[in-house]
Amino acid sequence: MRSRIYIAEQVQDHGANVVRLTDALHGIEVSVIPSVGNRAYKMLVHGQNILHFPFEDPNDLRTDRHLNGIPFLAPWANRMPGGFYANGHHYPFNMESVSIRSDGNGIPIHGLLTASPLWEVTNVTADSTSASVTSRLEFWRYPELMTNWPIAHDYEMTYRLADGILEVAISLVNHSTDPMPVAIGFHPYFNLPGVPIADAVARLPVTTHVDTDNRLVPTGETTSVNFPNPVSLRDHRFDDGFTGLLTDEKGHAVFSVEGAGRKIEVTFGPQYPVAIVYAPPGNDYICFEPMATITNGINLAHEGKYPAPQSIEPGGRWHASFWIRPTGF
């Protein structure tokens, strides 16, 4: 689909079927590969990719389990040891499942869908106001997935490019007869082309640090943040969770990274009350990760160490968005 400014088209990149969204007025192109987790792997701004993507060929995503671009973490984000509690029941994970990813401590991490081939494109469209692609994954249809999260549900994800801003929207529908806890998140990786991350500063609208054990699993304790805002990424690196987000009248919290006049803003919608910030030493990127709950939050809630996380009633729908806005490129 095309308009004068916006284009949405299904194309090939190194033989992979992708969807490309274009905002010609702002010089932005977004590429999404539905068959690998419905992941956006390029957001070119005047030809420069602001998403960390270390490959030429998107097909490499099928075999490399490292994250990059904008991965979707579901049905849970980050670490969740030993399964999860929901509605008074404990559901252990099947660690032999091919869908399970584990960290260096053997803890299941980032859910089941980061590279899933099960997404189906349902709409690709452009008009005078935007270009977008919508895809759907019917989780309940797949026994391999239901084994590790036996709550029937599905997802609908839309990437919408308009006015120089990319919106990433996700909807969940609960088809089960019990409430479903919401523990999803996204893990977008950003870089500033031509600007080393150590020469950049980040603005983090957070007040409370989520304390963890030596496995990076939250303990249920929190402390006040102790770094300046903005914070130098030469002096500070992060692999931390935060709550107490500072929001505007719409409930939006704005994170940013900037350097040499270039800036990327990431705005969390009100359904994302938790942020993970990931900027590890030795890497030239930063992640502002919108989260529906803290890491392992649904298990901590069962233990009485965290307020009840968000949930979806039987037959109900949950919706959230975040937005990416590059400037100065």
Number of C-alpha atoms within 10 A of each C-alpha: 14 16 17 12 19 25 23 27 19 16 13 12 15 11 10 14 16 22 22 24 31 27 26 16 12 17 15 25 24 24 24 24 25 24 20 23 23 30 24 25 25 24 27 17 20 12 12 16 20 22 24 23 21 13 11 9 12 22 17 12 22 13 9 9 11 7 19 22 23 26 23 27 22 20 23 28 28 25 23 22 16 16 17 20 17 17 10 7 9 13 15 14 17 16 16 7 13 10 17 18 18 17 12 7 9 13 19 23 20 27 25 24 24 24 24 17 15 18 23 15 19 12 12 20 18 24 15 12 13 23 27 27 23 20 19 20 22 16 21 18 12 12 11 16 21 14 14 21 23 15 21 20 24 18 20 19 23 21 23 21 27 21 15 20 19 25 19 19 17 22 15 22 20 23 19 17 11 15 18 23 23 21 23 23 29 25 25 25 23 25 23 26 17 10 15 16 25 18 14 21 20 23 16 22 19 21 15 17 19 24 18 16 9 7 12 16 19 22 16 19 11 15 11 14 13 9 11 11 12 15 16 18 20 13 9 15 18 14 13 16 23 24 22 15 22 15 17 10 6 8 14 19 23 21 22 20 27 22 19 13 10 16 21 21 19 26 21 26 20 18 18 25 21 24 32 24 20 19 21 15 15 9 12 17 22 25 26 25 24 27 27 24 26 28 29 23 29 26 21 20 16 19 12 11 15 18 14 15 17 17 18 19 16 16 13 15 16 16 14 18 19 22 18 20 15 23 14 11 17
